[in-house]
Amino acid sequence: MSAASFRSPAISSSSAASIGGAPMASTSATGSDPELPVWTARNIAVLALLTSAYALNFMDRYALVAMAAPIKSELRLTDGELGLLFGLAFSLVHAACSIPMAMLADRWGHARVMALSLAFWAGMTLLASRASGFLPLAATRAGVGVGEAGGTPPAHAILSGLFKGRTLPIALAIYSTGSGIGLTLGLSLGALMAAAVGWRTSLIIIAIPGFILAPLIWLVVPRNRDAAGHRPRPQARRRFGDLGFTFYTLALAMGSAAVAGFSALAWLPSIASRSYGDAGAALGVAIGLSNMVGILCGGFLAAFIEKRTTFTLRQFCVLASLVAGLMLVSASLAANASLFIAFSAALVFSHSMMLAPVLTQAQRLVAPEHKALASAIVLLGIGLLGAGLGPLLVGWISDRLAASGPRALNHALAIISAAYLPAAVLFFQRSKEVDAGHAR
């Protein structure tokens, strides 16, 4: 299919109606400029670089999860301390820094901030290999959180400028498959590398690609230009209230779903090793592939249903949340390794399907000068509520249930699946507001 066939039709002015107190951004292909093909060689190269950086981001995170057993043994950690390492030690700092990093990227340059951030988090991973206890390791994870905060918000802003209309959710979905690639490499290779060369040497190996990729991003990714090659206009002063209630409801819904989703990603490998022996490598491959396929399906589905009124993103996100919750309970209580891996893959697939539709709606609900900020706020909900609070809660519940038997962690993860219920309610509530806005 030719590049021209991916052009996006202009959206009528009525679609930019104010919803939830925030003006919706226009989704025309290039604004007032003539339509331009977006699947150019340059744009594809930029998308490939950004996706590679995102994959490295997740590989760094989840390789540590896969190495939990030897790290816990050598450093004498509890499940609660592991939960802090997987959660708040990284995610609280990551979430807190995402908004300042997004604002810095808007002013100083998305590519520059991404490149320096990538080099910084690679350096922190290198230092983690020298950690002698919980506090030094937690400090390096916090440093990784600072660096990785400068990755995704600028990437979303870059892609939002290069890809327009119905191509945006597809580009965001392709970019987001980096998480699946990183998950697959981190969870499957992390445990194997730790067994072969030790967890300290494994962290050194994982850090090296970051120092290679950082200068490539600095040199290749364009400096804050849109698809027509124009630099953005000076941005108005950004106020958090400008984004509107509907946008914040969307961010909170995804954050609630992430409480359960990220808890599963953090603790399913530990359940695999404790309850099912050598299922860790197979689980890593299953989760990684399910994540990538789910994200891509969600992106193409978002591009399709944007043109329809009989099936909405609301209905999709509500359904995906409920299915994900059911799959998490089933995986936590599975009777054997085969069922455990199958239900885990189904959980990750259904959860990942929500990502591209949510990111696309977040970009569409805000004006152009707020796009990086909007992305950072959505990530704040995912990072602070999901990746930060979720794993910590599961570790705490598991410690409280330890006297009940060897499957305390399984039961703790089943309990946290309840977080998908408020997510479904919030997605449904948001959709009623959006539908009412379109009716006006």
Secondary structure, DSSP 8 states (H G I E B T S, - for coil): --GGGG------GGGG-EETTEE-----SSTTS----S--HHHHHHHHHHHHHHHHHHHHHHHHHHTHHHHHHHHT--HHHHHHHHTHHHHHHHHHHHHHHHHHHHHH-HHHHHHHHHHHHHHHHHHHTT--SHHHHHHHHHHHHHHHTTTHHHHHHHHHHHS-TTHHHHHHHHHHHHHHHHHHIIIIIHHHHHHHH-HHHHHHHHHHHHHHHHHHHHHHS-SS--TTS----------GGGG-HHHHHHHHHHHHHHHHHHHHHHHHHHHHHHHSSS-HHHHHHHHHHHHHHHHHHHHHHHHHHTT-SSS-HHHHHHHHHHHHHHHHHHHHT-SSHHHHHHHHHHHHHHHHTTHHHHHHHHHHTS-GGGHHHHHHHHHHIIIIIIIIIHHHHHHHHHHHTGGG-TTHHHHHHHHHGGGHHHHHHHHHHHHHHHHHHHH-
